[in-house]
């Protein structure tokens, strides 16, 4: 019966060590990144998201009802206006630090809430603080560019004048008035920038219901704490599985050697998995290639770099953790092997000496009587 129990315990320990090692490495790599606020803050910086957001403003701002859903970016591509000049103005108004400050003003309250430092999620992002400065800067740049347009030979009505299609300035048309109209298109009520203030109350589902319900508000910190402690829980479970193998194997040293082998092989599988994930998903992108619509542009220029950065950081952490477990498994196996070799000879001697002492002492052997030589009688 004892042999059956030890066999079942050994089989269970082997299964747990192999599976827990893989789960522990994976969980630690994911939670190490997703539960650290400084890591979350670093992702947009490393991905260049803040610089791309400034370049995305013209894509997100439509030209209005008269031009359908065409973005200002698309219109500029077809016009004689200097697109780079306008983007330079935007970069002057919306520096990367501006977007970084807005993003971190959400990250910090969110982590304060999840870590139990705040009773609920509260944040506010106000984009209206730069609208006046943006409008004036863009208006001045457009006025400067339109002033360089040559006068048109024919007389055109002002209502039909489109600065995005024009190559000249009609008689009687003021560059100042055209620039003021463009400013309205960029910062008016139909603009992307019109949604100036975003708070936690704006987090709603497709039916308009709040995403952060009272249940989520109460349970999210508990789930976050559980995820943060998950690697430690799995590590303790792995230690118990190793102990079970040590006591259920034929000798403790043999159990340690086998545990080291299992950890080594499981970590090697994990390392391979993270390596293949990085190779396969490293160039993964979202958003249509070459698409200039606002959503597609944001997905391609902001979402894709951010996703690649997240995958890179998680797989990097996983590769290093897997390598650490590979080394740990080798050291555990090698240590048990060396210990066994160092003390095996001494143990064998003790066993041999005990066996020799238990044997009866040897008696004196009696020699047989000499045999008479028959050859002498024949002579």
N, C-alpha and C positions, 0 to 999 in steps of 0.2 A: 504493500500500500504506500509506503514511504517513497519507493522508487517511482510510482505513478504520479504522486504529488510533485516530486522534484522534476519529473519529465514535463508535466503540465506547466509548472512554474518556469522552467527553462524555455519552453516554447513561447509562452506569453512574454517573457522578458526579451527574447530575440525579436519578436514582432514589435514590441513597444519601442525598443531602442532604435530599430530601423525607421519606423514611421515617425516617432517623436523627433528624431534628429532632423529629418527633412522639414517637418512642420515648424520646428523651433527656428531653424535658419530662415525659412520663408517669412514667418510671422515677425521675427526680430527685424528683418530687412524692411518690411512694410511699415510696422509701427514705429520703428526708429525715425523714419522720415515724416510720416503723417501726423505724429503726435508731438512734434517739435516745432514751436512757432517760428524760431529763427530759420529753420530749414524751409518752412513754407514761405517766409518772407524772401528768401534768397532765390527761389525759383524764377519769379518774373525778371529779376535782375540778370541772372545768368542766361535766360532765354531771350533777352533783349525786348521784352514785351512792352516796356514803357516807351521806348523809342518808336516802336511800331504803332502804338496807340496814337501818338501825335500824327503820324502819317496816315492814320485811318480816319481822321476827322472829315476830310473831304469826301471819302467814300461813304460815310454814314449820313452826310448832309445831302438831301435831295434838292433839286432845283425848283421844286414846287409843282403845282397842278398843271401849269402850262407846258411843262416839258415831261410829263409823265413821271416815271419812277427813276429817271436817269440821275445818277449821282453827279455831284460837282466834279469828282475825279474823272469820270467818263467824259464829261463835257470839256474839261480842260485838255484832255488828250486830243480833242479834235479842234481846239481853238488855237489862235495865235498868241494867247496869253502865256506868260512864263510861269509854268506850274512850279518849278523849283523855287522861284521867288516867293510865291505864296506859301509853300511848305516851309521855307526858311523863316517866314514870319510866324507860322504856327509853332515851329520849334522854339522860337524866342519866347512865345507866350506860354506854351505848355512844355516846359522842360521835363525830362524823365523824372526828376525829383517830385514834380507835382503829382504825377500818377502814382508814384511810389507812396507818397504820403496818403493819398486817398485809399489805396489798397490796404496799407497797414492800419489805417483807421478802422478797418473792418476786422482784420486778422486779430488784433490785440483784444478788442471786446469779445470776439468769438472764443478765444482761448481763455480769457478771464472767466467766461461763462462755463466753458467745458471743464476747467480746472477747479470750479467751485468758488472762485474769487468774486463772482457776481451772481445774483439770484436769477437773472434772465439775460437773454441776448438783447442788447441795445446798441444800435449804431446809426450814424447819419452821414451820408456823403452828399456834399453840396457842390455841384458843378457850376453854379451861377456866379462864383466869385471871380471868374476870369472872363465872363461874357462881354462885359463892357470893354475891357482891355483888348480882347480878341477882335471885337467888331471894329474898333478904331484902327488897330494895326492892319487888319485885312483891307479895310476901306482905303487907308493911306497907300498901301502897296498897289492896290488895283487902280487907284487914281493915278499913281505914278506911271504904271504901265500903259494905261489908256491914253495918257498924255503924249506918249510916243507914237501912237497910231497916226498915220497920215490922214488928212481930210478926204472924205469920199467925193467923187466927182458928181454923183447925183444926189438929189435931196430925198432922204428917207424919213418916214414918220418915226418918232421916238418910240411909239408903241411896238413897232416891228423890229426895233434894234435889239440884237442879242450879242452881248460882248463875247460869248463863247464861240460864235460863228463869224464874227466880224473880223475883217482885216484892215478896216479903216474906220474913222470916226465921222459920222454924218454931220453936215452943217447944222448948227443949232443944238447939237447934243452935247451936254456937259459931262465931262469925265467925272466930275464930282457927283452928279446925280446918278450916273450909272453905278459908281462905286457904292453909293449909299443903298441902292436897290440890291446889290450883291450882298451887302452886309446883312440886310434883312433876310435874304435867302439862307444865309449861313447861321444866323443867330435868332431867327424869328421863331414863332410859336410852333411851326411845323418842322423845325430842325431837330436833329438828334440832341442838341444841347439844350432844347427846351425842357427836357426831363431833368431838371436841375438838381432835385433833391431826392435821394433814395434812402429809405430807412428799412428797418427790419419788417415793418408792416407791409412793404411792397413785395415781400417774399410770399407769393401766392401760387397756387397750382393753376391748371388750365380752367378750372371752374371758378377761380377767384377766391378760393378758400385759403386761409393762412397756412403756410407750410409749418411754421413753428407753433404747434398746438400745445395746450397745457401739459399733455402727457409727454410730448417730446421735450418740452422745457424742463420737466422734472427728471426724465430718464436719461437724457443725453449725457449729463455729467457722469452718471454711473457707468454708462457704456464706454465713455472715453477713459475712465479710470480702469475699467476692466481690460480695454485694449492696451493701455500703457503697461499694465502689470502682466499681460499675457506671456511675454517671453520669460519672465521670472517663474511663472507657474509652470510653463512647459519645461523649463530648465530643472525645476525641482522634481517634476514627474520623470524626466530622463534620468536624474540621479537615482531615484527609487528603482527604476527599471534596471539600471546597472547593478544596484545592490541585490536585486532579486536574482539576477543572473549569477552573481558571485556566490550566493548562498545555495543556489540550486544546481550549479554545475558540479562536476566530479571533484574539482579542487577550486579554492578561491582564486588562485593565480591563473588557472585555466579560464575561469569565468572573466577575469579582467582582460586577458588576452583576446578572448572572443568579443567582449564589449568594445575594445579598441578597434578590432577589425570591422565590426558593424558600424561604428561611428565613422570610421574612415570611408567605408563604401557609401554610406548614406550621404555624407558631406560631398563626396565626389559626384554623386548623382545631382545634388543640389547645385553644385558649382557648374556642372554641364547645363542644367536647366536655366540658370541665370545667364550663362554665356549665350545660349541659343536665343533666349528671349531678347537679349540686347541686340543680337545680330538681326533677328527677324523684325523687331519693332523699332529698331533704332532709326530707320528711315520712314517710319509710318507717318502719314500726314492726313489731315482732314481739311475739307474745303476743296471745291473744284479748282483744278489747275487752270490758272489764267482767268478765272472768274473775277469780275470787278464789282459784284453786288456787295452791299454792306455786310450781310451775314457771312457770305462766303469769304469775303476778304478778311474779316475778323477771325474766322475759323482757320484760314490759311496762314495769316501773318502773325496771329496772336496765339490761337489755340494749338496749332501744330508745334511751334517752338517750345511752348510751355509743356506740352505732353511729352515731347522728346526729352526735355530736361528732367521731368519727373521719372520717366522710365530709366534714364541714365543714372540718376542718383540712387534709385531703389536697387537696380541691378548691380551697381558698384558696391553698395553696402552688402548685398547678398553674396557677391563674389568674395569680398574680404572676410565675411563671416564664415562662408563655406571653407575658405582656405584655413582659417583659424581652427575650425573643427577637424579638418583633414590633419593638421599638425597635431592637434590634441589626440586624435585617434591613434596616430602613429606613435606618439610618446607614451600613451597608455599601453598599447600593445608591446612596445619595445621595453618599457620599464618592467612590465610583468615578465617578459621573456628573460631579461637580464637577471632579475631577481630569482627567477626559477633556476637559471643556469648557475648562478653564484652559490645557491644553497642546495642545489640538487645533490651534488656529490656528498656533502655533509649528511644529508638526510639518508642517502643510500648506505653510507657507512654505518649510521646508527641502526638502520634496519638490518643490515648484515650482521652486526655485532649482537643484536638482540636474538636473531635467529641462531647464531652460533652458540650463544649461552644456553639456549633451550635444548640443544642437542645433548645426548648422553656422552660422557667422556670416552674416548677411544680405548680399547683393550689391547694388550700385547698380542701380536700375531704369532702363531705357532708355525714353525717351518716344517715341511713334510720330511719324512725319513729318507735318508739317501738310498738310492736305487743301486742294487748290486750289479757290477759290470759282468755280463755274461760272456764277453769275448775272451776272458782269461781262461775259463773252463774249457772252451773249445780247443785251445792250444794244448 
